Amino acid sequence: MRAHRAFVAALVVALLLLPGCSSAGAPSQPSAAAAVRFAAYDFSENQILVAVYAEGVRRAGMPVTVQSGVATREVVEPALEQGVVDVVIDYLGTAVSFVSRTAVAPGQPPQRLHTLLSQQLTARGVSVLDPARAQDQNGFAVTTAFAAAHRIDRLSQLGVFAERLTFGGPAECPERPFCLPGLRSTYGATFRQVRSMPSRAATVEALLSGQIDVGMLETTDARLSLDSVLLLRDDRALQPNENVVPLVRSAAISRWGTRLRTALDAVSARLTTADLVRLNKTVEVDGRTPAEAAAQWWAGH
């Protein structure tokens, strides 16, 4: 545990020392001390969301810096609490589970999750703003050929033969309650082998090539539109509501006044799940950058 804490502390320091980038990917003009500091998690969709929200703050007349794809929640969320960054874009259910260190009861509405998250973070100097309608949950996919061969379309059917299968997902999946631990406890699925995937694109490639049998993909992943990939139904409601939600240092809100809160809330009020799917497609399939995807979204709003 001491080694883990030292590792996290070192990464937070590294985050603090990283140069800021604008949402366009070029070095930002304002210094970090004079700007609203955003940090994104190390997966594509979150980097896209940060680009969208950061552009909203910039359009409201405030300077912005973005640290994109820095690290996992285990590093970035503590950095927010410690004042290293000002804004993190998170997901309700996972954020509640992470900060409370307890499982989230299934079926809780977003309003209840928002209340629980606020109760945890307010005392830590973090404000939980309005959630968006947009949400993205952990999903688990197989190839359509695999589904046809085993006659499955839902997760509850995996448990009886998971011990013969290979699972692929992000490196943190074995520790996350809504990934492998949840599959074990809710669905009785314990896999023969678990492989760490460097990206969601690599997960799909491994599925299609037969290197893995089941892969974790977010439910808004554009690659789920492929005829060859099937998302298994979460028929026992393992995944909580995962509405996109900005977490903001309360000191930053005090500094920038209502402008910052209003700018972020305005983005959340417009953002839908369909928007997330299109934004992901723009980056993951069409090959655009998160900043370019954000600019395209703003052009339509």
N, C-alpha and C positions, 0 to 999 in steps of 0.2 A: 504493500500500500504506500509506504514512504517513497519507494522508487517511482510508483505511478504518479504520485503528487509532484515529485521533482520533475518528471517528464512533462507533465501538463504545465507546470510553472515555466519551464524552459520554452515550451511552445508559445505560451502567452507572451513571453518577452520577445520571441522571434516575430510574433504577429505585430507587436508594437513597433518593431524596428523596420517592418516592411515598408517600402515606398508606396504611397497611395496611387491609385489609378482612377482615371475618370471612367464613366460608363462607356466611353468610346474606346477604351483600352489604351489611351495615350497618357503620359504623366499628367497628373492633375495640376492645375495652377495654384489652388489654395493649399496652404500647409495643413497638416492634419489637425493642428490646434485651432485653426480658424474655420474648420469645416464640419459638416455632419458626416461622421465616419461610419460607413457601412462595412460589414463583413459577411461573406457568403460561405456556406458550407462547401464541401469538396465534391459536389455532384451537380450536374449540368442544370437541372431545373431550378435549384436554389440560386445558382449564379444568374439565371435568366430573371427570376423574380427580383433579386436585388437590383439588377439593371433597370427593371421597370419601375420599382419604387424609388430608386435613386434619381431617375429622370424626373419623376413627379416632384421630388423635393427641389431639384435644380430648376424646374419650370416655375416653382413658387418663389424663386429668387434667392435661394440659399446655396452656398458653396458645398460641394460634396466630394468626398474621397471614397473609393471602393477597394477593399481587399477581397479579391475574388478567388474562391476555391481554396481557402487557406487550410482548412482542416475539418475534422468531424465536430459534432456537437459537444463532445467531451472537452474540446479545447475552446471553441468559439463562444459557447454560452458562459463559461466562467470569465472569459475575456470581457464579455458584456457586463457582467456583475462587477468586475474590477475596474470598469471605466476605461478599458483599453480601446473599445469601440462603442459607438452610440446606438446603432440600429442593427438588429438581426431579424431576418424574415424566417418565421418558423411555422410549425404545423401543430394545431391545438393538442390533439391527443398525445402525440409523442412528447411534446414539450411538457405537458402535465406529468406524464410518467417519469420523464427525466429529472425534473426539478424536485418532485415529491419522493422519488425513489420507490414508488409503489405502483402496482398495476392499476390501470384505469378500468373501471367496471364497464362492460359492454353496453351499448345503447344510450349512453348519456348524450343529451343534445348539446350543440355547440355553446349555447348560453351557459349551461352548467360547467362545461369544461373551461370556458372563459373565466368564470367566477373562481374556480379552483386554481387556475393558473395565476390570476391576479392575487389571490390570497397568499400564494407562495412567493411571488416575486416583488410585491410592493415593498415589503420590508427589506429587500435586497437592493432597493434603489432602481428597480426596473418597472416601467409601466407597460401594461398589456393593452394595445389599442384594439379598435374594432376588427373582428375577423372578416375575411372576404367570404363570399358564397363559394368561391373556388376551393376545392379540396383535392388532395392527392393522398391515397393510402398505399401501404405496402401491398403488392400483389404477387402472386406466384403462378408462373406460367409453365406450360409444356408445349411441345409441338402438337399440331393437330393430328399428325400420324401416330404419336404416342397416345394421345387421348382416344383415338379410334381403336387402336390395338388393345388398350386396357379398359375401354368403355367407361371413361371417367370424364366428368366435367365440373366436379366440385372437390374441395379440399378434404372433406370427410371421407372420401374414397381412397385417399393416399395412405392412410395409416396402416392398412393390412399388408402392404408390400413396400413401404418406404425403406425398410432395412435392406432392400436389394438395389436401391437407387442412389444416384449421385446428385447432390444439390450444389448449386452455384449461386453466390451472392456476394455482397460487399463484405469487406474484412471484419466489420463490426457486427455482422449479422448474428454470430453465435452468442453475443452478449445482449442483444436488443430484445426486449420482451415481446415485440410485435413481429419478430422474425423467427429464428430457430427455436428459442425457448417457448414462444407462443404456439408454434406448430406442434411441439412435443406435448405441451400441457392441454391444448384445446383439441388437437386432432390426433394425438397419439402417434405422430409421425417422427420417427428417428431414422436418419438416413445412414446408409452404409459409409458414404464418404461425403465430405464437405470441401468444396473448392472455393478459394477466394477469387473473386472476379474484379479486375481493375476498373471496369466501367460497365454500364448497362449495355452498351453496344457489344462488348466482349461477352456478356451473358447471353445475348441473343445468338451470337456467332457460335458459342459453345453448345447451346441448345440445338441449333440447326445442324451442327457437325457431329452431334451425338456424344460430345465430351461430358455433358451433364444431362440429367433427365428432367430436373425441375430447376427453375431459375427465378430469383427475385427480381421483379420489375415493378416500378411504380404504376399505379392504375391509370395515370395520364401519359404513360410512355407512348410516343407516336408509333413505335415499332409493333405495338399490339394490333395495329390495323393490318399487319401482314396476314395473309391467309394461312400461313404455315405456323402461326403462333397462337395459342389459346390461353387466356387468363382463366384459371380455375376459380370457381365461385366460392366466396368466403361464407359458407352456409351456416357456420356457427358463430359468426360475428366476432371473430378475433380482433379485427381492426376497429379502432375507435374513429369517431369523426375527426378528420384531419384538415379542418379549414385553415387556409393560409392566414397567418396573423403576425403583424409587426410587433416586435419587442424593442422597447426604446428606453435608454437610460433616462431616468426622471430628471437628472441634471441637464440633459440636452433639451428636454421639453421646457424646463425653466429658462434655459438660456435663449432658446429661439422663440419662445412664446407659443401662441396658438397656431402660428404659421406651420410649424413642423407637424404637429398633430393633424391639422386640417389637410395638409398635403398628403400625408400617408393614409388617412381615412378616406380621402377622395379616390385613391387608387383601389383600396379594398372594396369600396362601394361599386366599382365598375368591373372588377375582375371576376370572371366565371371559370368553371371547370373546363368548358369548351375552349376558353382563351388559353388555358394551360396546355391543352392538347395541341393547339395550333402553334403556340410558342415553342413547345418542345420539338414539334415537327420542323419548324423553321431552322432550329439549330442542329438537331440530331439527324435529320434526313436531308434537309436542303443545304446544310453546311454553312449557315450564317453564324456570326458571333452572337453571344448574348446581347451585346449592345445593339447590334443590328436588328435582332428580334424585338427588343424593347422599343426601338425607334419605329418599327413597323406597327407594333401594337398602339403606340401613341398616335401615329398617323391616322389610325382608324377610330380614335376616340377624341 
